[in-house]
């Protein structure tokens, strides 16, 4: 099974700027990795456990460096994550098509 149910995952934007991410008004959001001295793999495992516990209804975003140097959030897990920051989120308005 996919980490997030495909019918939910595909509704979320593939890439978001910091401002776009902040403007969504998430119904659920939890950040992983900021100021966390542990290895990225351990932090990511923790985020994945939260998604699995939600019955695969939450979406993972990875903080990545964009093409022009700005940082972005990219839907799913990406190996280019050099910042070690992930968000697990849910937005009813995105899932219902209100955004």
Residue pairs with C-beta under 8 A, 6 or more apart in sequence:
1 56
2 9
2 56
3 9
3 48
3 51
3 52
3 56
3 60
3 76
3 77
4 51
4 56
4 57
4 58
4 59
4 60
5 56
5 57
8 56
8 57
8 59
8 95
9 59
9 75
9 76
11 94
11 95
11 97
12 59
12 75
12 89
12 91
12 94
13 20
13 75
13 94
14 74
14 75
15 66
15 72
15 73
15 74
15 75
16 24
16 61
16 72
16 73
17 70
17 72
17 73
18 71
18 72
18 73
21 61
21 73
21 87
24 89
24 91
24 93
24 94
24 99
25 91
25 93
26 89
26 90
26 91
27 90
27 91
27 92
28 58
28 88
28 89
28 90
29 87
29 88
29 89
29 90
30 47
30 50
30 87
30 88
30 89
31 85
31 86
31 87
32 43
32 44
32 46
32 47
32 85
32 86
32 87
32 88
33 40
33 43
33 83
33 84
33 85
33 86
34 85
36 43
36 84
40 81
40 84
43 84
43 86
44 77
44 86
47 60
47 86
47 88
48 60
50 58
50 88
51 57
51 58
51 59
51 60
51 88
54 90
57 90
58 88
58 89
58 90
59 75
59 88
59 89
59 90
60 75
60 76
60 77
60 86
60 87
60 88
61 73
61 74
61 75
61 76
61 86
61 87
61 88
61 89
62 73
62 74
62 76
62 77
62 78
62 81
62 85
62 86
63 71
63 72
63 73
63 74
63 81
63 83
63 85
63 86
63 87
64 71
64 72
64 73
64 74
64 78
64 80
64 81
64 82
64 83
65 71
65 72
65 80
65 82
65 83
66 72
71 83
73 87
77 86
91 99
93 99
